[in-house]
């Protein structure tokens, strides 16, 4: 019985494709570059061969998220909101940049702020899809979409398909 599967971070993948040659089941040989989890046997050979470190082994089932103090989680979420506004401002400045150097600088700042924000959200318990925090956030976003183009239906489908480890035990 497999306990883990391989996943590829497409942003890190340099298309060296060594994974294609070492995977015993062909799970990494897909048209969309997403590893086929049905074929993956969890051996980890592809992750060991990937020169860009784009492939990671992840457990099939995550443990429940550690409980966070409600006040601390609220502060972290508020800070994450500020970081999201900073990222949006940097992207706007990049779009309005008068030259290539300014564009590249603002784009780098936007990416940097996004990475910090992802760390904040992960530490607050919002990045694990099976956590109660993530489920509560998806519920709020589905009920009150932040913009007209927000995929509220997709958020509802995720809530149906991903178990809530904090409330199902």
VOGU-3710 file (C-alpha; in Angstrom, 3 decimals, decimal comma):
1> xxxxxxxxxx> 0,000/0,000/0,000  1,473/3,353/-0,992  1,668/6,030/1,671  3,071/8,835/-0,475  2,963/10,142/-4,043  5,156/12,326/-6,208  4,092/15,869/-7,078  5,843/18,290/-9,424  6,147/22,021/-8,782  5,778/23,337/-12,323
11> xxxxxxxxxx> 7,403/26,651/-11,364  10,630/24,829/-10,458  10,656/22,323/-13,313  13,440/22,995/-15,818  12,216/20,288/-18,221  15,369/18,187/-17,871  12,997/15,213/-17,946  15,194/12,733/-16,096  12,043/11,699/-14,249  10,689/10,266/-17,501
21> xxxxxxxxxx> 13,603/7,841/-17,747  13,618/6,592/-14,167  9,914/6,309/-13,314  9,055/2,591/-13,365  5,357/3,215/-14,136  5,484/6,212/-16,493  3,529/8,359/-14,034  5,648/11,431/-14,782  5,152/11,180/-18,573  1,974/13,229/-19,021
31> xxxxxxxxxx> 0,866/15,858/-21,535  0,224/18,534/-18,868  3,404/17,824/-16,824  1,319/16,883/-13,762  2,359/13,512/-12,354  -0,380/10,891/-12,732  -1,230/9,972/-9,139  -3,093/6,852/-10,266  0,080/5,435/-11,839  2,480/6,707/-9,152
41> xxxxxxxxxx> 3,549/3,946/-6,750  5,307/6,331/-4,344  8,826/4,951/-4,837  10,479/8,400/-4,968  12,918/7,547/-7,739  11,757/10,504/-9,837  12,233/12,942/-6,937  15,777/11,666/-6,407  16,609/12,059/-10,087  15,120/15,538/-10,593
51> xxxxxxxxxx> 18,049/17,988/-10,938  15,871/21,050/-10,309  14,241/19,691/-7,140  10,818/20,180/-8,712  9,475/16,795/-7,605  8,600/16,139/-3,975  7,138/13,172/-2,213  4,024/14,028/-0,213  1,972/11,829/2,105  -1,408/10,610/0,911
61> xxxxxxxxxx> -2,912/11,603/4,239  -1,772/14,530/6,319  -2,056/14,571/10,101  -4,443/17,103/11,629  -3,123/20,654/11,690  -1,652/21,664/15,023  -4,070/23,889/16,874  -3,262/27,581/16,659  -4,315/30,162/19,193  -7,314/31,951/17,671
71> xxxxxxxxxx> -5,902/35,402/18,361  -2,553/34,493/16,786  -4,249/32,976/13,721  -6,365/36,144/13,308  -3,269/38,348/13,506  -1,454/36,168/10,975  -4,433/36,272/8,626  -4,610/40,076/8,936  -0,891/40,309/8,146  -1,428/38,012/5,158
81> xxxxxxxxxx> -4,118/40,412/3,924  -1,617/43,267/4,133  0,925/41,199/2,204  -1,695/40,479/-0,484  -2,305/44,226/-0,863  1,462/44,820/-1,077  1,741/42,194/-3,798  -1,148/43,761/-5,729  0,486/47,193/-5,451  3,819/45,852/-6,707
91> xxxxxxxxxx> 2,092/44,122/-9,637  0,277/47,364/-10,506  3,558/49,274/-10,399  5,133/46,587/-12,607  2,300/46,952/-15,139  2,827/50,738/-15,171  6,642/50,587/-15,155  8,290/53,087/-17,502  11,222/50,779/-18,300  12,307/47,155/-18,196
101> xxxxxxxxxx> 14,446/47,558/-15,059  11,545/49,001/-13,065  9,272/46,272/-14,358  11,716/43,546/-13,324  12,237/45,108/-9,876  8,501/45,405/-9,154  7,884/41,877/-10,434  10,632/40,559/-8,123  9,152/42,463/-5,174  5,699/41,035/-5,927
111> xxxxxxxxxx> 7,095/37,496/-6,011  9,046/38,048/-2,814  5,987/39,341/-0,974  3,972/36,365/-2,252  6,527/33,903/-0,847  6,435/35,630/2,552  2,645/35,563/2,444  2,578/31,858/1,588  4,819/31,184/4,601  2,521/33,237/6,845
121> xxxxxxxxxx> -0,544/31,379/5,653  1,156/28,002/5,984  2,195/28,755/9,562  -1,334/29,960/10,331  -2,752/26,656/9,129  -4,336/27,886/5,890  -2,133/26,066/3,374  -3,011/22,467/4,208  -6,223/21,802/2,303  -7,317/19,276/4,948
131> xxxxxxxxxx> -7,092/21,793/7,820  -10,125/23,324/9,462  -8,676/26,794/8,865  -8,480/26,167/5,112  -12,054/24,840/5,094  -13,337/27,856/7,005  -11,527/30,221/4,634  -12,957/28,435/1,578  -16,451/28,567/3,114  -16,147/32,328/3,688
141> xxxxxxxxxx> -14,824/32,919/0,173  -17,545/30,769/-1,425  -20,271/32,607/0,524  -18,799/36,094/-0,021  -16,564/36,063/-3,116  -13,890/38,792/-2,965  -14,408/39,657/-6,656  -16,829/38,999/-9,472  -14,433/36,576/-11,160  -13,669/34,551/-8,014
151> xxxxxxxxxx> -14,363/30,820/-8,706  -16,881/30,272/-5,887  -18,132/27,028/-7,505  -14,587/25,631/-7,468  -14,259/26,543/-3,770  -17,513/24,688/-3,009  -16,306/21,625/-4,965  -13,043/21,616/-2,993  -15,024/21,706/0,257  -16,996/18,663/-0,894
161> xxxxxxxxx> -13,965/16,668/-2,047  -11,257/17,415/0,534  -11,804/16,055/4,044  -11,611/18,404/7,025  -9,179/16,618/9,365  -9,939/18,995/12,231  -13,671/18,297/12,278  -13,961/14,729/10,988  -12,338/12,959/13,926
//
